[in-house]
Amino acid sequence: MWFYAIETILTVAAIFFFASSLRRDLNVEALEKFASVCGAVVLASAVLSFGFRGIFFAGTYEMDAFSQFVKLILALGYFIALLISRNIHDIEGKYRPEYFLFLTTATLGMTVLVSAKDLITLYTGLELSSYSLYLLIPMRKHDNASIEAAIKYLIIGIASTGVMIYGFSLLFGLTQTTYLNEIAAKLPGLIHLHVFWVAFFLSVVAFLFKLSLFPLHAWAPDVYEGGNAQTVGFISTVSKVAGLAVFIRFVMMAGHDNRVLEGVWISLAIASMTLGNLSALIQGDMKRLLAYSSIAQAGYLLVGVLCLNDKGLSAAMFYAAVYVVMNFAAFFVVTQISEGGKNVSISQFRGLSSRSPLLALVLMLALFSLAGVPPLAGFTGKWFLFTAAVSSGFKVVAMIAIINSVISLYYYLVIIKEAYTSPDQGAYIQPLVLSPVSRLFCFAVILVLAVAGFFPGILMPLAAKSVSMFFG
């Protein structure tokens, strides 16, 4: 079954896009169509190899229930990113092969990341994905802000990786091994050492950065504003899911002994939710608003991880899966109303329901789902997260999370109000014509958000099965 595993397909696709970047007679339209087909093939390969289990490369790489479920989410995000990347206005045609190449290598690095069972393999996957993302941000043409954002992203990313490597070196010094399962086996003799918990916390710093959790969130608003919408949508969803998956592996490696850092995780969750939502209230640029919203969403995900049980982790994975769809849907609408790929202010959504009722509906459902309005998928995901937190004894954290969800509803409603408010006389009200592919994507989003909300029993068992491996 290895020949159709997602890693194989992504590697072949990356080689093709690299070869395309060397051609002078590039057919951009044909390349975009191929990229969409490539995304569909990757998603299909993730589905077909979902039940595949195996250990490879001397035990440094393992395909298990958890990694395969995460790869399915990554493949979905990759497919959506390629699907909405047709006719990009703010990346020149001659750079389109490199754009698809780095999207592909970033996804490949994340698949390596979530299957890594060794510190060196984990580092390799992290660097492959991270540097690919660093290179995607400055590809936006005629925009100095994208270059500045890319530099900030690079510097903070390198710093967080350096801290992580120092943590890895401490872990290796304490355990004399780089294998995660061997490190976990030696934990009972190390948990009384303060240096171990220092090493453990430093080791997860890079993944907190990918999650854009407080205090490693500062890069997000500038990067979201500086990058093109398709790239930022990919970073805000796929990268976050990969970071969450590895963070869960490390937390569960420590098991219930991880309660030593419980106060740290609680503080980070509360700070991320509160800072993200309060900062989003005053934003005028849509992508900056979604950046702060993403910081808050990372806090919600951490609430599930706090529980350290199957109920909390399965809720986190369920929410991560639906988050990819609802957040990408919001960025898709941004790409459709943007003029020439420029940034979109909240006021530019005014009259969207007149220009394109379908886009306005997708935007409304996506934002309501992010806010946790019933009966959409986001509400169901938050319900699972908050009930898991309450049943695990984190009632105060759950209450703060609920309050933050109410706060978020305000700024989401502001955008929806603009979309369904008649435009001022003389305002640009030209109807938006969607391609057949875009219309199909809109209907698919509506279906997924409704079905996952009304019938969570379809997805939740898969999420529960993926995390069951952590509990024997």
C-alpha positions in Angstrom: 0.0 0.0 0.0 3.1 2.3 0.2 2.9 3.2 -3.5 -0.3 5.2 -3.0 0.5 6.7 0.4 0.2 10.4 0.5 3.9 10.9 1.0 4.7 9.2 -2.3 2.1 11.3 -4.3 3.3 14.5 -2.8 6.9 13.7 -3.6 6.1 13.0 -7.2 4.0 16.2 -7.4 6.8 18.2 -6.0 9.2 16.8 -8.6 6.8 17.7 -11.4 6.3 21.3 -10.1 10.0 21.7 -9.8 10.5 20.5 -13.4 7.7 22.9 -14.5 9.6 25.8 -12.9 12.5 25.1 -15.3 10.4 25.4 -18.5 10.3 28.6 -20.5 7.1 27.8 -22.5 5.0 27.5 -19.4 1.2 27.1 -19.8 -0.1 28.6 -16.6 -3.7 27.6 -17.2 -2.8 24.0 -17.8 -0.6 24.0 -14.7 -3.4 25.3 -12.5 -5.7 22.6 -13.8 -3.1 20.0 -13.1 -2.5 21.4 -9.6 -6.3 21.0 -8.9 -6.2 17.4 -10.1 -3.0 16.8 -8.1 -4.8 18.0 -5.0 -7.7 15.6 -5.7 -5.3 12.7 -6.1 -3.5 13.5 -2.8 -6.9 13.6 -1.0 -7.9 10.3 -2.6 -4.6 8.7 -1.6 -5.1 9.9 2.0 -8.5 8.3 2.0 -7.3 5.0 0.4 -4.3 4.7 2.8 -6.4 5.7 5.9 -6.3 2.3 7.4 -2.7 1.6 6.5 -0.4 0.9 9.5 3.4 0.4 9.4 6.8 1.3 10.8 9.6 2.4 8.5 13.2 3.6 8.4 14.4 1.7 11.5 11.5 2.8 13.6 11.9 6.6 12.9 8.7 6.8 10.9 5.3 5.3 11.8 1.9 5.3 10.2 -0.7 4.8 12.9 -4.4 5.7 13.4 -3.6 9.2 14.7 -1.1 10.1 11.9 -3.3 8.8 9.2 -6.3 10.8 10.4 -4.2 14.0 10.6 -2.9 13.3 7.1 -6.5 13.1 5.9 -7.1 16.6 7.3 -3.8 17.9 5.8 -4.7 16.4 2.4 -8.1 18.1 2.5 -6.5 21.5 3.3 -4.0 21.0 0.5 -6.7 20.2 -2.0 -8.8 23.2 -1.0 -5.7 25.5 -1.2 -4.9 24.3 -4.8 -8.6 24.5 -5.7 -8.9 28.1 -4.7 -5.5 29.0 -6.1 -6.7 29.1 -9.7 -6.4 32.5 -11.4 -4.4 34.1 -8.5 -4.0 37.8 -9.3 -1.2 38.7 -6.9 1.3 36.1 -7.9 2.9 36.4 -11.3 2.4 33.6 -13.8 6.1 32.8 -14.1 6.3 32.1 -10.4 3.2 29.9 -10.3 5.2 26.6 -10.5 7.3 27.6 -7.5 4.1 28.6 -5.7 2.6 25.1 -6.2 6.0 23.5 -5.4 6.3 25.2 -2.0 2.6 24.4 -1.2 3.4 20.8 -2.0 6.7 20.6 -0.1 5.1 22.3 2.9 2.4 19.6 3.0 5.0 16.9 2.5 7.0 18.2 5.5 3.8 18.2 7.6 3.0 14.6 6.8 6.6 13.7 7.8 6.1 15.7 11.0 3.0 13.9 12.1 4.4 10.4 11.5 7.9 11.1 13.0 8.8 8.9 15.9 12.3 10.3 16.3 13.6 13.7 17.2 15.8 14.0 14.0 12.9 13.0 11.7 10.6 15.4 13.5 13.1 18.2 13.0 13.5 17.3 9.3 9.7 17.5 8.7 9.4 20.7 10.6 12.1 22.5 8.6 10.8 21.2 5.3 7.4 22.6 6.0 8.5 25.8 7.7 11.0 27.0 5.0 8.4 26.2 2.3 6.0 28.5 4.1 8.6 31.2 4.6 9.2 31.3 0.9 5.5 31.4 0.0 4.8 34.7 1.8 7.1 37.1 -0.2 5.9 35.7 -3.6 3.1 38.3 -3.6 3.9 40.8 -6.4 4.4 44.5 -6.0 3.9 44.4 -2.2 6.7 45.4 0.1 4.5 44.4 3.1 4.8 40.8 2.1 8.6 40.9 2.2 8.5 42.6 5.6 6.0 40.0 6.8 8.2 37.1 5.4 11.2 38.4 7.2 9.3 38.6 10.5 7.9 35.1 10.0 11.4 33.8 9.2 13.1 35.4 12.2 10.5 34.4 14.7 10.3 30.9 13.2 14.1 30.4 13.3 14.2 31.6 16.9 11.4 29.2 17.9 13.1 26.3 16.1 16.4 27.1 17.8 14.7 27.0 21.2 13.2 23.6 20.2 16.5 22.2 19.2 18.0 23.2 22.6 15.1 21.4 24.2 15.8 18.3 22.0 19.4 18.4 23.0 18.5 18.4 26.7 16.1 15.5 26.1 18.8 13.5 24.4 21.3 14.3 27.1 18.8 13.0 29.8 17.7 9.9 27.9 20.6 9.1 25.5 18.1 8.4 22.7 16.3 10.3 20.0 13.4 7.8 19.7 10.1 9.2 21.2 9.0 5.8 22.5 12.3 5.2 24.3 12.2 8.7 25.7 8.6 8.0 27.0 9.8 4.7 28.5 12.5 6.5 30.5 10.1 9.2 31.8 9.3 7.6 35.2 12.9 8.1 36.2 13.0 11.7 35.0 9.8 13.4 36.0 11.3 14.4 39.4 14.0 16.5 37.6 13.3 20.1 36.9 15.6 20.1 34.0 13.4 17.5 32.3 10.3 19.7 32.4 12.5 22.6 31.1 13.6 20.4 28.2 10.0 19.2 27.6 8.6 22.8 27.4 11.4 24.1 25.2 10.8 21.1 22.9 7.2 22.1 22.1 7.9 25.8 21.6 8.1 25.4 17.8 4.7 23.8 17.7 3.2 26.5 19.9 4.6 28.8 17.2 2.8 26.9 14.5 -0.4 27.1 16.5 0.1 30.8 16.9 -0.6 30.5 20.6 0.3 33.3 23.0 3.1 34.4 23.4 4.3 33.1 20.1 1.5 34.8 18.1 3.1 38.1 17.2 3.9 36.9 13.6 0.4 36.0 12.7 -1.3 39.5 12.0 1.6 40.8 9.9 2.0 37.6 7.9 -1.7 37.2 7.3 -1.9 40.8 6.1 1.2 40.6 4.0 0.7 37.2 2.3 -1.8 36.5 -0.4 -5.2 35.1 0.8 -4.7 31.6 -0.5 -1.3 31.1 1.2 -2.6 32.6 4.4 -5.6 30.4 4.4 -3.3 27.4 4.1 -1.0 28.6 6.9 -3.9 29.3 9.2 -5.5 25.8 8.8 -3.1 23.1 7.6 -0.1 24.4 9.5 -2.1 24.7 12.6 -3.4 21.1 12.4 0.1 19.8 12.0 1.3 21.8 15.0 -1.6 20.5 17.0 -0.9 16.9 16.1 2.8 17.0 17.2 1.9 19.0 20.3 -0.6 16.2 21.3 2.1 13.5 20.7 4.5 15.3 23.1 1.9 16.0 25.7 0.6 12.4 25.6 4.2 11.1 25.7 4.4 12.6 29.2 1.0 11.2 30.0 -0.6 12.3 33.3 2.7 13.4 34.6 2.2 16.3 32.3 0.0 17.8 35.0 3.2 19.5 36.2 2.8 22.0 33.3 -1.0 22.1 33.5 -1.0 25.7 34.8 1.2 26.7 31.8 -1.3 25.2 29.3 -4.3 26.8 31.0 -2.6 30.2 31.0 -1.7 29.9 27.3 -5.2 28.8 26.4 -6.9 31.6 28.3 -4.4 34.3 27.1 -4.7 33.2 23.4 -8.5 33.1 23.5 -8.9 36.5 25.2 -6.1 38.3 23.4 -7.2 37.0 20.0 -10.9 37.9 20.4 -10.3 41.3 22.0 -7.8 42.3 19.4 -10.0 41.2 16.6 -12.7 43.6 17.8 -10.7 46.7 16.5 -9.5 45.3 13.2 -10.5 46.9 9.9 -8.5 44.6 7.6 -10.3 41.3 7.0 -7.1 39.2 7.0 -5.8 40.8 10.2 -9.1 40.1 11.8 -8.9 36.4 10.8 -5.4 36.3 12.1 -6.5 37.3 15.6 -9.5 35.0 15.2 -7.0 32.2 14.4 -5.1 32.9 17.6 -8.3 32.6 19.6 -9.2 29.3 17.8 -5.8 27.9 18.8 -6.8 28.6 22.4 -10.0 26.6 22.0 -8.1 23.7 20.6 -5.8 23.8 23.6 -8.8 23.4 25.9 -9.3 20.0 24.5 -5.7 19.0 24.9 -5.8 20.1 28.5 -8.2 17.3 29.4 -5.5 14.6 28.7 -8.3 12.0 28.0 -9.9 10.5 24.9 -12.9 12.7 25.1 -10.9 16.0 25.1 -8.4 14.9 22.4 -11.1 13.5 20.1 -13.0 16.8 20.5 -9.8 18.7 19.6 -9.3 16.6 16.4 -13.0 16.9 15.4 -12.8 20.7 15.8 -9.5 20.8 13.9 -11.1 19.0 11.0 -14.1 21.3 10.7 -11.9 24.4 11.3 -10.0 23.7 8.1 -13.3 23.9 6.1 -14.9 26.9 7.9 -11.7 29.0 7.9 -10.8 28.2 4.3 -14.4 29.1 3.4 -13.9 32.6 4.9 -10.6 33.1 3.0 -12.2 31.8 -0.2 -14.7 34.6 0.0 -11.9 37.1 0.5 -10.2 35.9 -2.7 -13.4 36.3 -4.6 -14.2 39.9 -3.7 -10.6 41.1 -3.7 -9.6 43.4 -6.6 -6.4 42.2 -8.1 -5.5 40.2 -5.0 -5.4 43.4 -2.8 -6.2 43.2 0.8 -9.9 43.5 1.7 -11.3 45.8 4.4 -14.5 44.9 6.3 -16.3 47.7 4.6 -15.7 46.1 1.2 -18.1 43.3 2.1 -21.0 45.8 2.0 -23.6 44.7 -0.4 -22.1 41.2 -1.0 -25.5 39.6 -0.8 -26.6 41.7 -3.8 -23.5 40.9 -5.8 -23.4 37.2 -5.0 -26.0 35.7 -2.7 -24.2 32.4 -2.7 -20.9 33.9 -1.5 -22.7 35.9 1.2 -24.3 32.7 2.4 -21.0 30.9 2.5 -19.4 33.8 4.4 -22.3 33.9 6.9 -22.2 30.2 7.6 -18.4 30.1 7.9 -18.3 33.0 10.3 -21.3 31.7 12.4 -19.5 28.3 12.5 -16.3 29.9 13.7 -18.3 31.8 16.4 -20.0 28.5 17.5 -23.6 29.3 16.5 -25.9 26.2 16.4 -26.5 24.0 14.6 -23.3 24.4 12.5 -20.2 22.3 12.7 -18.3 24.9 14.7 -20.9 24.8 17.4 -20.8 21.0 17.6 -17.0 21.1 17.8 -17.0 23.7 20.6 -19.8 21.7 22.4 -17.5 18.7 22.4 -14.5 20.8 23.6 -16.3 22.6 26.4 -18.2 19.6 27.7 -14.9 17.6 27.8 -13.3 20.4 29.7 -16.2 20.6 32.2 -16.2 16.8 32.7 -12.4 16.9 33.3 -12.7 19.5 36.0 -11.8 22.6 34.0 -15.0 24.4 34.6 -13.5 27.9 34.8 -11.5 27.4 31.6 -14.7 26.2 29.9 -16.6 29.3 31.1 -13.9 31.7 29.9 -13.9 29.9 26.5 -17.7 30.3 26.3 -17.4 34.0 27.1 -14.8 34.4 24.5 -17.1 32.7 21.9 -19.7 35.3 22.7 -17.2 38.1 22.2 -16.2 36.7 18.9 -19.8 36.6 17.7 -19.8 40.4 17.8 -17.0 41.0 15.2 -18.3 38.2 13.0 -21.7 39.8 13.1 -20.2 43.1 12.0 -18.9 41.4 8.8 -22.2 39.6 8.2 -24.1 42.9 8.7 -21.9 44.6 6.1 -22.5 41.7 3.6 -26.3 41.9 4.0 -26.5 45.7 4.1 -27.4 47.5 0.9 -24.4 49.4 -0.6 -24.3 53.1 -0.5 -25.4 54.9 -3.7 -22.5 55.1 -6.1 -20.7 52.2 -4.5 -19.2 49.4 -6.5 -22.0 46.9 -6.9 -20.9 44.9 -10.0 -22.3 41.4 -9.7 -19.7 38.7 -8.9 -19.7 35.8 -11.4 -18.4 32.6 -9.9 -16.9 29.8 -12.0 -18.5 26.4 -12.0 -15.7 25.1 -9.8 -16.2 28.0 -7.3 -19.9 27.4 -7.2 -19.3 23.7 -6.5 -16.9 24.5 -3.7 -19.5 26.8 -2.2 -22.1 24.1 -2.2 -19.6 21.6 -0.7 -18.8 24.0 2.1 -22.4 24.6 2.9 -23.0 20.8 2.9 -20.0 20.0 5.1 -20.8 22.7 7.7 -24.4 21.6 7.9 -23.8 17.8 7.9 -20.9 17.9 10.4 -23.1 20.0 12.7 -26.3 18.0 12.5 -24.6 14.6 12.2 -21.3 14.6 14.1 -21.5 10.9 14.4 -20.0 10.6 10.9 -16.7 12.3 11.8 -16.5 12.0 15.6 -15.9 8.2 15.6 -12.9 8.6 13.3 -11.5 11.3 15.6 -12.1 9.1 18.6 -10.5 6.1 17.0 -7.4 8.2 16.0 -6.7 9.2 19.6 -7.6 5.9 21.2 -4.0 4.7 20.5 -2.8 7.0 23.3 -5.0 5.2 25.8 -4.0 1.6 25.2 
